[in-house]
């Protein structure tokens, strides 16, 4: 009887030990799963950190590359200018120029000033009237002199724009990074860091136009560059090769073709006003837009407040477009 009782107790004890072992194994298995999941989350987190670091490094490399490329271009220009300069401009020497390009001051000793006594083989000659904010394009008469006006463009100059002098264009860009992390289309270098280019864009995309700056065309609004509509900037880019002469002067007379006018766009909807109305791109929404009682150009309707990150706070506004003698030019 005692032996039977002991046998029973031994079996029960063995069963308890088996159950305990099973429980221990289950605990170990659960911990392993939890640990594995934790490691997986840590790996994802670490991978995200690595991706972010890699992206930042790539962005920094791109920025460095842009700066290096710009420096190379400027060094080449300065080297060429040293060989070609035949005169100095004392007025420019007394006025160091910084501009929309955001690349530092212009070394006026190396500006690509032109010897106007030599004959020019280029088709066009560009004159910029600083007071009127008008660009007039001339071509040659029968005597080979640039006296025939063919096109007028409204523009915006700035405080750092050269007051006088004749220069030759050099570098040309379809898009150009400007000061303030904005971009310009169809940029053409005139001298140092002074360029022709479109009204600035917030990104390198045609639907990010700074419309509040566009409405300032015809007034002093840039930091020194010559702002134009896309149509006009592209015309210079397409028709005036490197070496075209550009003259700066100051006169209350806008020029033989007068001062062009253009549409104000600030009062239009977001989709429209983020595009330059003159941009020839087929995606430009202005191409299919039909006026349906929209505010006139002379409307005094209160406009939206522009974003704070505008290049300047000049509230002056004027109008812009192009006057031409012949549509074939």
LINBELGI-V888023 format. One line per field, one symbol per residue. phi: phi as a letter, one per 20 degrees, with the letter a starting at -180 (. if undefined). burial: + if it has 9 or more other C-alpha atoms within 8 Angstrom, else -. A space follows every 50 residues. Layout:
phi->???
burial->???
This chain:
phi->.fffffffffffffffffffffffffffffffffffffffffffffffff fffffffffffffffffffffffffffffffffdfcbddffffecgddbf fmdneeeffdgefdefeefdeffccdddeffelcddedceefendecefc accebcebfefgeaocccfcfccfcbfdfnlcccelecfealdeceafff dfcebfdcgeffeffegncfceeqfdecffgfffffgeddfgnffcddbc bfefpfdmdfcbfedfeefgfffedfgeffgfeffffdfcfcmfgffegd gfefffgfeffbdfefcbcbacdcecfef
burial->-------------------------------------------------- ----------------------++--++--+---+------++--+++++ ++--++-+-+++++-------+-+++++++-++++++++++----+--++ ++++++++-++-+-++++++-++-+++++--+++++++++++++++++++ ++-+-+-++++-+++++++++++++++++++++++++--+++-+++++++ +--++-+-+++--++++----++++++-+----++--------------- ---------+------++++++++-----
